Amino acid sequence: MPSHALHLADLDPHVRDFYCRSLRVLQQAQVPFLIGGAYAFERYTGIARPTKDLDLFVHPRDVQRTFEVFGAAGYETELSVRHWLGKAFCGDNFVDLIFSSANGCAPVDDAWFEHAITEEVLGMTVQICPIEETIWSKAYVMARDRFDDADIAHLLLACGDEINWSRLLSRFGDHWRVLFSHLVLFGFIYPGERSRVPEGVMNQLTQQLQQETNAAPISTKLCQGTLLAPLQYRPDVEEWGYKDARLHPPSNLSQADVEQWTEHLIQEKEA
């Protein structure tokens, strides 16, 4: 099992001070937040890797208040992508403020906070995103330039015995195939560690796959690939007449949300 001590010794002192100040600003204002990203990943897996920012997860109802608190502390803030991402800047440093997922399928809700774990980060006692939500939010990241399956495999390897599998399954709901795909790959990646995933979970999802395979075909011309790799599936929804799954439950993004996120991704690739 990984050590719970986070390896942050190489963090630039100025960046470290900025992160500590940012956390104190929110704690003193009693704004609930969770730490995710590289710090949560290291906590669960023991794998440390460089990161250019600090990912803070906040409930959607607290986004405006978070902006106001940072603004009062002298930060500049922006709603970078209106349906899931904001930022708080101080000079060249910034923190990401995340309140949903890019595809709209994994919004931050009360359960994130109810199942969070308490940890020490940068010498401060904070809460870390739950393992189930960490897997849930990463599972949809399957773009050409970023595929988070290795992260999920390492999370399963390190924490398979700790996962609340019933809760994880409920998080995916009708998107259980997304989770199943990662679990199947896990068994390929670590053939000697397949028991990390309960046999009952694999049997349940295998039965669901069989039932769905035997069911009558769906008549709706729907592309759910946009939930996984939005740029790669642009032809499907822009040229080939497929409905974009991001515009339907559980995502329920607006067309303006989709267009803004697509433009943001294009700008990132061109930068």
Disulfide bonds with the S-S distance in Angstrom:
none
